[in-house]
């Protein structure tokens, strides 16, 4: 029964922003708020059609927007649980970004393994 201006709890920020005192209401990309990955997982649990792009955004876990390690592995777990409503473009970006990250670390064998999960065989 509180009005919009009387918030009684802080929004669930990613761990790297929790103790910073920073309050982020809207993200620069599309006006979506930046939230913790655990918050997104709870939303997905309560609504199977919850948008996966927000959940798999690396900034919901780490301050490095180019670190796709957890995002890629989380997507593979979600796929195994029959979540399939990630767009083919987003899936491709996730695969190629993580493969590029692995290749830049000299782990080209693992980059090839990641690219074998690419949905577009062309």
Biotite code that builds the C-alpha atoms (Angstrom):
import biotite.structure as struc

atoms = struc.array([
    struc.Atom([0.000, 0.000, 0.000], chain_id="A", res_id=1, res_name="UNK", atom_name="CA", element="C"),
    struc.Atom([2.847, 2.396, -0.643], chain_id="A", res_id=2, res_name="UNK", atom_name="CA", element="C"),
    struc.Atom([2.780, 4.973, -3.360], chain_id="A", res_id=3, res_name="UNK", atom_name="CA", element="C"),
    struc.Atom([5.306, 5.027, -6.197], chain_id="A", res_id=4, res_name="UNK", atom_name="CA", element="C"),
    struc.Atom([7.465, 7.624, -4.484], chain_id="A", res_id=5, res_name="UNK", atom_name="CA", element="C"),
    struc.Atom([7.669, 5.642, -1.213], chain_id="A", res_id=6, res_name="UNK", atom_name="CA", element="C"),
    struc.Atom([9.865, 2.649, -1.960], chain_id="A", res_id=7, res_name="UNK", atom_name="CA", element="C"),
    struc.Atom([10.508, 0.423, 1.025], chain_id="A", res_id=8, res_name="UNK", atom_name="CA", element="C"),
    struc.Atom([13.380, -1.654, -0.437], chain_id="A", res_id=9, res_name="UNK", atom_name="CA", element="C"),
    struc.Atom([16.274, -1.090, -2.772], chain_id="A", res_id=10, res_name="UNK", atom_name="CA", element="C"),
    struc.Atom([16.245, -2.753, -6.180], chain_id="A", res_id=11, res_name="UNK", atom_name="CA", element="C"),
    struc.Atom([18.387, -5.922, -6.414], chain_id="A", res_id=12, res_name="UNK", atom_name="CA", element="C"),
    struc.Atom([21.591, -4.634, -7.957], chain_id="A", res_id=13, res_name="UNK", atom_name="CA", element="C"),
    struc.Atom([24.359, -6.884, -9.278], chain_id="A", res_id=14, res_name="UNK", atom_name="CA", element="C"),
    struc.Atom([26.948, -7.851, -6.640], chain_id="A", res_id=15, res_name="UNK", atom_name="CA", element="C"),
    struc.Atom([29.586, -5.416, -7.931], chain_id="A", res_id=16, res_name="UNK", atom_name="CA", element="C"),
    struc.Atom([27.185, -2.488, -7.363], chain_id="A", res_id=17, res_name="UNK", atom_name="CA", element="C"),
    struc.Atom([25.627, -3.555, -4.048], chain_id="A", res_id=18, res_name="UNK", atom_name="CA", element="C"),
    struc.Atom([27.915, -1.701, -1.647], chain_id="A", res_id=19, res_name="UNK", atom_name="CA", element="C"),
    struc.Atom([28.606, 1.247, -3.929], chain_id="A", res_id=20, res_name="UNK", atom_name="CA", element="C"),
    struc.Atom([25.523, 3.191, -2.836], chain_id="A", res_id=21, res_name="UNK", atom_name="CA", element="C"),
    struc.Atom([24.681, 3.511, -6.493], chain_id="A", res_id=22, res_name="UNK", atom_name="CA", element="C"),
    struc.Atom([21.017, 3.478, -7.477], chain_id="A", res_id=23, res_name="UNK", atom_name="CA", element="C"),
    struc.Atom([20.409, 2.668, -11.126], chain_id="A", res_id=24, res_name="UNK", atom_name="CA", element="C"),
    struc.Atom([16.824, 3.059, -12.219], chain_id="A", res_id=25, res_name="UNK", atom_name="CA", element="C"),
    struc.Atom([17.216, 2.620, -15.962], chain_id="A", res_id=26, res_name="UNK", atom_name="CA", element="C"),
    struc.Atom([19.797, 1.106, -18.230], chain_id="A", res_id=27, res_name="UNK", atom_name="CA", element="C"),
    struc.Atom([21.170, 3.069, -21.162], chain_id="A", res_id=28, res_name="UNK", atom_name="CA", element="C"),
    struc.Atom([20.274, 0.305, -23.632], chain_id="A", res_id=29, res_name="UNK", atom_name="CA", element="C"),
    struc.Atom([16.526, 0.225, -24.086], chain_id="A", res_id=30, res_name="UNK", atom_name="CA", element="C"),
    struc.Atom([15.444, 1.719, -20.785], chain_id="A", res_id=31, res_name="UNK", atom_name="CA", element="C"),
    struc.Atom([15.511, -1.608, -18.909], chain_id="A", res_id=32, res_name="UNK", atom_name="CA", element="C"),
    struc.Atom([16.649, -1.519, -15.287], chain_id="A", res_id=33, res_name="UNK", atom_name="CA", element="C"),
    struc.Atom([19.901, -3.275, -14.415], chain_id="A", res_id=34, res_name="UNK", atom_name="CA", element="C"),
    struc.Atom([19.222, -6.106, -11.940], chain_id="A", res_id=35, res_name="UNK", atom_name="CA", element="C"),
    struc.Atom([21.080, -8.997, -10.318], chain_id="A", res_id=36, res_name="UNK", atom_name="CA", element="C"),
    struc.Atom([21.122, -12.338, -12.166], chain_id="A", res_id=37, res_name="UNK", atom_name="CA", element="C"),
    struc.Atom([19.414, -14.037, -9.191], chain_id="A", res_id=38, res_name="UNK", atom_name="CA", element="C"),
    struc.Atom([16.503, -11.610, -9.517], chain_id="A", res_id=39, res_name="UNK", atom_name="CA", element="C"),
    struc.Atom([16.173, -12.517, -13.197], chain_id="A", res_id=40, res_name="UNK", atom_name="CA", element="C"),
    struc.Atom([16.265, -16.238, -12.374], chain_id="A", res_id=41, res_name="UNK", atom_name="CA", element="C"),
    struc.Atom([13.434, -15.779, -9.872], chain_id="A", res_id=42, res_name="UNK", atom_name="CA", element="C"),
    struc.Atom([11.426, -13.860, -12.457], chain_id="A", res_id=43, res_name="UNK", atom_name="CA", element="C"),
    struc.Atom([12.027, -16.635, -14.994], chain_id="A", res_id=44, res_name="UNK", atom_name="CA", element="C"),
    struc.Atom([10.890, -19.209, -12.439], chain_id="A", res_id=45, res_name="UNK", atom_name="CA", element="C"),
    struc.Atom([7.636, -17.345, -11.880], chain_id="A", res_id=46, res_name="UNK", atom_name="CA", element="C"),
    struc.Atom([7.104, -16.562, -15.582], chain_id="A", res_id=47, res_name="UNK", atom_name="CA", element="C"),
    struc.Atom([8.529, -19.070, -18.099], chain_id="A", res_id=48, res_name="UNK", atom_name="CA", element="C"),
    struc.Atom([8.234, -16.483, -20.883], chain_id="A", res_id=49, res_name="UNK", atom_name="CA", element="C"),
    struc.Atom([10.412, -13.898, -19.078], chain_id="A", res_id=50, res_name="UNK", atom_name="CA", element="C"),
    struc.Atom([12.841, -12.201, -21.445], chain_id="A", res_id=51, res_name="UNK", atom_name="CA", element="C"),
    struc.Atom([16.160, -14.054, -21.460], chain_id="A", res_id=52, res_name="UNK", atom_name="CA", element="C"),
    struc.Atom([18.201, -11.153, -22.864], chain_id="A", res_id=53, res_name="UNK", atom_name="CA", element="C"),
    struc.Atom([18.102, -9.392, -19.494], chain_id="A", res_id=54, res_name="UNK", atom_name="CA", element="C"),
    struc.Atom([19.064, -12.552, -17.632], chain_id="A", res_id=55, res_name="UNK", atom_name="CA", element="C"),
    struc.Atom([22.027, -13.314, -19.904], chain_id="A", res_id=56, res_name="UNK", atom_name="CA", element="C"),
    struc.Atom([23.385, -9.766, -19.959], chain_id="A", res_id=57, res_name="UNK", atom_name="CA", element="C"),
    struc.Atom([26.956, -9.974, -18.558], chain_id="A", res_id=58, res_name="UNK", atom_name="CA", element="C"),
    struc.Atom([26.401, -6.766, -16.582], chain_id="A", res_id=59, res_name="UNK", atom_name="CA", element="C"),
    struc.Atom([23.897, -8.579, -14.360], chain_id="A", res_id=60, res_name="UNK", atom_name="CA", element="C"),
    struc.Atom([26.884, -10.542, -12.976], chain_id="A", res_id=61, res_name="UNK", atom_name="CA", element="C"),
    struc.Atom([30.103, -8.597, -13.560], chain_id="A", res_id=62, res_name="UNK", atom_name="CA", element="C"),
    struc.Atom([31.234, -5.064, -14.192], chain_id="A", res_id=63, res_name="UNK", atom_name="CA", element="C"),
    struc.Atom([32.959, -6.190, -17.399], chain_id="A", res_id=64, res_name="UNK", atom_name="CA", element="C"),
    struc.Atom([30.351, -6.047, -20.193], chain_id="A", res_id=65, res_name="UNK", atom_name="CA", element="C"),
    struc.Atom([32.583, -8.261, -22.377], chain_id="A", res_id=66, res_name="UNK", atom_name="CA", element="C"),
    struc.Atom([32.855, -11.162, -19.912], chain_id="A", res_id=67, res_name="UNK", atom_name="CA", element="C"),
    struc.Atom([30.444, -13.775, -21.266], chain_id="A", res_id=68, res_name="UNK", atom_name="CA", element="C"),
    struc.Atom([31.627, -16.764, -19.217], chain_id="A", res_id=69, res_name="UNK", atom_name="CA", element="C"),
    struc.Atom([28.705, -17.107, -16.825], chain_id="A", res_id=70, res_name="UNK", atom_name="CA", element="C"),
    struc.Atom([26.150, -15.905, -19.374], chain_id="A", res_id=71, res_name="UNK", atom_name="CA", element="C"),
    struc.Atom([27.093, -18.620, -21.873], chain_id="A", res_id=72, res_name="UNK", atom_name="CA", element="C"),
    struc.Atom([27.136, -21.412, -19.300], chain_id="A", res_id=73, res_name="UNK", atom_name="CA", element="C"),
    struc.Atom([23.860, -20.223, -17.808], chain_id="A", res_id=74, res_name="UNK", atom_name="CA", element="C"),
    struc.Atom([22.274, -20.232, -21.274], chain_id="A", res_id=75, res_name="UNK", atom_name="CA", element="C"),
    struc.Atom([23.429, -23.819, -21.835], chain_id="A", res_id=76, res_name="UNK", atom_name="CA", element="C"),
    struc.Atom([21.827, -24.865, -18.528], chain_id="A", res_id=77, res_name="UNK", atom_name="CA", element="C"),
    struc.Atom([18.602, -23.067, -19.442], chain_id="A", res_id=78, res_name="UNK", atom_name="CA", element="C"),
    struc.Atom([18.564, -24.753, -22.864], chain_id="A", res_id=79, res_name="UNK", atom_name="CA", element="C"),
    struc.Atom([18.903, -28.128, -21.132], chain_id="A", res_id=80, res_name="UNK", atom_name="CA", element="C"),
    struc.Atom([15.839, -27.171, -19.060], chain_id="A", res_id=81, res_name="UNK", atom_name="CA", element="C"),
    struc.Atom([13.884, -26.521, -22.308], chain_id="A", res_id=82, res_name="UNK", atom_name="CA", element="C"),
    struc.Atom([13.995, -22.729, -22.275], chain_id="A", res_id=83, res_name="UNK", atom_name="CA", element="C"),
    struc.Atom([14.223, -21.831, -25.930], chain_id="A", res_id=84, res_name="UNK", atom_name="CA", element="C"),
    struc.Atom([12.827, -18.331, -26.334], chain_id="A", res_id=85, res_name="UNK", atom_name="CA", element="C"),
    struc.Atom([16.157, -16.561, -26.866], chain_id="A", res_id=86, res_name="UNK", atom_name="CA", element="C"),
    struc.Atom([16.320, -15.054, -30.337], chain_id="A", res_id=87, res_name="UNK", atom_name="CA", element="C"),
    struc.Atom([18.711, -16.646, -32.795], chain_id="A", res_id=88, res_name="UNK", atom_name="CA", element="C"),
    struc.Atom([20.577, -13.330, -33.093], chain_id="A", res_id=89, res_name="UNK", atom_name="CA", element="C"),
    struc.Atom([21.090, -13.067, -29.320], chain_id="A", res_id=90, res_name="UNK", atom_name="CA", element="C"),
    struc.Atom([22.172, -16.704, -29.211], chain_id="A", res_id=91, res_name="UNK", atom_name="CA", element="C"),
    struc.Atom([24.697, -16.067, -31.973], chain_id="A", res_id=92, res_name="UNK", atom_name="CA", element="C"),
    struc.Atom([26.074, -12.981, -30.247], chain_id="A", res_id=93, res_name="UNK", atom_name="CA", element="C"),
    struc.Atom([26.441, -14.924, -27.015], chain_id="A", res_id=94, res_name="UNK", atom_name="CA", element="C"),
    struc.Atom([28.300, -17.762, -28.751], chain_id="A", res_id=95, res_name="UNK", atom_name="CA", element="C"),
    struc.Atom([30.640, -15.589, -30.810], chain_id="A", res_id=96, res_name="UNK", atom_name="CA", element="C"),
    struc.Atom([31.389, -13.224, -27.922], chain_id="A", res_id=97, res_name="UNK", atom_name="CA", element="C"),
    struc.Atom([32.329, -16.047, -25.579], chain_id="A", res_id=98, res_name="UNK", atom_name="CA", element="C"),
    struc.Atom([34.351, -17.781, -28.314], chain_id="A", res_id=99, res_name="UNK", atom_name="CA", element="C"),
    struc.Atom([36.238, -14.544, -29.004], chain_id="A", res_id=100, res_name="UNK", atom_name="CA", element="C"),
    struc.Atom([36.914, -14.148, -25.278], chain_id="A", res_id=101, res_name="UNK", atom_name="CA", element="C"),
    struc.Atom([38.321, -17.685, -25.083], chain_id="A", res_id=102, res_name="UNK", atom_name="CA", element="C"),
    struc.Atom([40.404, -17.210, -28.217], chain_id="A", res_id=103, res_name="UNK", atom_name="CA", element="C"),
    struc.Atom([41.916, -13.993, -26.869], chain_id="A", res_id=104, res_name="UNK", atom_name="CA", element="C"),
    struc.Atom([43.052, -15.978, -23.807], chain_id="A", res_id=105, res_name="UNK", atom_name="CA", element="C"),
    struc.Atom([44.749, -18.550, -26.059], chain_id="A", res_id=106, res_name="UNK", atom_name="CA", element="C"),
    struc.Atom([42.066, -21.186, -25.478], chain_id="A", res_id=107, res_name="UNK", atom_name="CA", element="C"),
    struc.Atom([41.172, -21.643, -29.132], chain_id="A", res_id=108, res_name="UNK", atom_name="CA", element="C"),
    struc.Atom([40.189, -25.313, -28.636], chain_id="A", res_id=109, res_name="UNK", atom_name="CA", element="C"),
    struc.Atom([37.446, -24.213, -26.231], chain_id="A", res_id=110, res_name="UNK", atom_name="CA", element="C"),
    struc.Atom([36.447, -21.433, -28.607], chain_id="A", res_id=111, res_name="UNK", atom_name="CA", element="C"),
    struc.Atom([35.844, -24.078, -31.281], chain_id="A", res_id=112, res_name="UNK", atom_name="CA", element="C"),
    struc.Atom([33.766, -26.074, -28.779], chain_id="A", res_id=113, res_name="UNK", atom_name="CA", element="C"),
    struc.Atom([31.622, -23.015, -28.073], chain_id="A", res_id=114, res_name="UNK", atom_name="CA", element="C"),
    struc.Atom([31.155, -22.330, -31.771], chain_id="A", res_id=115, res_name="UNK", atom_name="CA", element="C"),
    struc.Atom([29.897, -25.887, -32.244], chain_id="A", res_id=116, res_name="UNK", atom_name="CA", element="C"),
    struc.Atom([26.814, -24.724, -30.295], chain_id="A", res_id=117, res_name="UNK", atom_name="CA", element="C"),
    struc.Atom([26.012, -22.088, -32.942], chain_id="A", res_id=118, res_name="UNK", atom_name="CA", element="C"),
    struc.Atom([22.368, -22.419, -34.069], chain_id="A", res_id=119, res_name="UNK", atom_name="CA", element="C"),
    struc.Atom([23.060, -21.273, -37.648], chain_id="A", res_id=120, res_name="UNK", atom_name="CA", element="C"),
    struc.Atom([25.012, -24.012, -39.391], chain_id="A", res_id=121, res_name="UNK", atom_name="CA", element="C"),
    struc.Atom([25.996, -21.690, -42.245], chain_id="A", res_id=122, res_name="UNK", atom_name="CA", element="C"),
])
